[in-house]
Amino acid sequence: MTAIAMNDLDRRDEVVRLGLWMFLATVTMLFAAFTSAYVVRKSGSDWHHLDLPAILWVNTGLLAASSAAVEFAYARGGKGRFVASGVAFGAAIALGSGFLAGQIVAWRHLMAAGVYLPTNPSSSFFYMMTGAHAVHIVAALAVLLWGALRTWSGRGASDPRRWATTMSVCRTFWHYLGGVWIYLFIVMTVL
């Protein structure tokens, strides 16, 4: 590969990473705004404590296990073991999908108890924050699928440098959303 082609790849990798960090900055601002509004609104006299469904603990475990699977995929691929990496990617995607399914179960549990989006301010915030997070999880699952396809297709072995960039994006996005979920869970249970 020529020096010019390498410089183009370096620039492309930098642009991809910068784009991801800019996107994550906007997501951070979104959830910071939700938190600020949550704290201010919670002081209202019409606020009613919302008992969170117990499945949210299971969902948190699924998301943590999915992050571990992403790290395993990265470690295996980094050692040239792309079959094991692809299997770990599949596990990460399945666990992340399980998290989403668990969120739907949590929403249905609340609806069965008569708690809907407009029921009271606390339920509105719960649905809004978990729904926004779920939308971002869907996007991150698409990114994980992109990484899995690059791994399964053999591109990791044929172009380890681009695979490393792909993994950087996958890991950063997925772990970031795992951190956002833990943050939201703490906000909704402690504040």
N, C-alpha and C positions, 0 to 999 in steps of 0.2 A: 504494500500500500504506500502511496506517495505521501510526502510530507504535507502537501496541500490537502489531500483527502483526509489525513489524520486531523489536521486543523479544522476541517469542516465537521468531522465527527465530534471533536472536542467542543466546538461551538454549539452543535446540535444538543449534545449532552447538557451543556450549561443552560441552554434555553429551556430544555425540558425540566430541569431541576428548578430553575427560576420560576417558570410557569406554575409548577406545583406549589412552591412556597408562596407565591402571590395568591393562588387560590386558597391555600390554607390560612393565610392572613385574613382573607375575607370571611372565611368560615369562623375563624376565631372571633372576629368582630360581631358576626351574627349571634353566636352563642353568648358573647359578653353582653350584647344588648338584651337578649332574652333574660339573662341572669339579673341584670340591672332592673329591668321591668318587673321581674318576679319578686325581687326583694322589696321594691317600692310598693307593688300591688298587694303583697302579703300583709301589709300593715292595715289594709282596709277592713272595715267592720263586717263585710260580707264574705270574708275569706273563711272557708271551711277546710279543715285538715283532710287530706286525701290519703286513705290507707292504700298504699301501693301493693299491687299483686305480688305474691311471693315468687312467681315465675321470673321476676326481674333478677333475682339472685342467680337462677339457673342461666338466664340469658347472659349475665355478666361472666359466668364461668365459660360459656360457649365462646364468647368473644375473646376471653383470655386464652383459651385453648387454640382458637384460630390464629391468634398472634404467635403462639408458640409454633404452630405448624408452618407459618410463613418464615419464621426464623430457621426452622429445620430445613425448609426448601432452599433457603439462601445458603445455609451451611453445606448441604449436600451438593448443590450446584457449584459452589465455590471450589469443591474438591473434584469436580468433573463427574459427579454421580447424578446425572440428569434424570435418570429413571426414578430414583428415590426422590429427587427434587420435585418431579412432576406428580408423584403420588402425594407428597406433602402439600403441594399446591391444591390438589383435588380435595384433600382433607380440610385445608383452610377454607376453601370455597364452600364445602358442605357445612362446616361449623358456622361460618358467617351466614349462610342461608338459614341454618337452624336458629341463629340469633334473631333474624328477621321474622321467622315463623313464630318464635317465642314472643316477639313484640306484638304480633297480631293476636296471639292468645291473651296477652295482658290487656290489650284494648277490648277484646271480646269479654273478658272477665269483668272489666269495669262496666261495659254496656249491659251485661247481664245483671249487674247490681244497680242499674239505673243511673250510672254516671256517664254522661256524654260530654262532648265538647262545651256546650253552653250551660251545663248544670250549675257550675260555680267557677269563680276565677281559678281556683287551684286545679280543677279538672281541665280547664282551658289551657293552662300552662303545661300540664302534663302531656296532653295530646299534641300541642304545638311543638314542644321541645323534642319529644320522642319521635314525632312525625318528621320533623326537620332532620333529626339524626338518622332516621331510617332512610330518607331520600339520599343522604350522603353515603350511607352504607351500601345502597344499591349501586351508586357510582363507583365506590371502592371495590365492590365485587366485580364490576366490569373491568377495572384495572387489574385485579388479581387474575381474572380470566385471560386478559391480555398477556400477563406474565406467564401464566400456565401454558398458553398456546405457544409462546416463544420457547418455552422449555420443552414441551411435548414434541414440537416440530423439529427439534435438533438444532435450532438456531443458537442455543446457549453454547453448545459444543463448537459450532462453526464460527461463532462471533462472540467470544466471551466478554469482550469490552462492551458491546451493546447490551448483552444480557445483564451485565453488572449495572448498567444504567437503568434498565427495566426493573431490576430487583430493588434498586435504590428508590425508585418511584413507588413500587408496590409496598415495600416495607414502610416507608415514611408515611404514605397515605393511610395504610391500614392501622399502624400503631398510633398514629395521630387520632384517628376516629375511636380507637379503643380508649385512649386517654380522655377524649371528649365524653365518651359514655360514662367513664368512672366519675368524671367531674359532674356531669348531669345527675348521676345517681346520688352522689353526695349532696348536691344542692337540693334535690327533691326529698331526701331523707333527713338531712341535718338542719337545713335552714327553715 
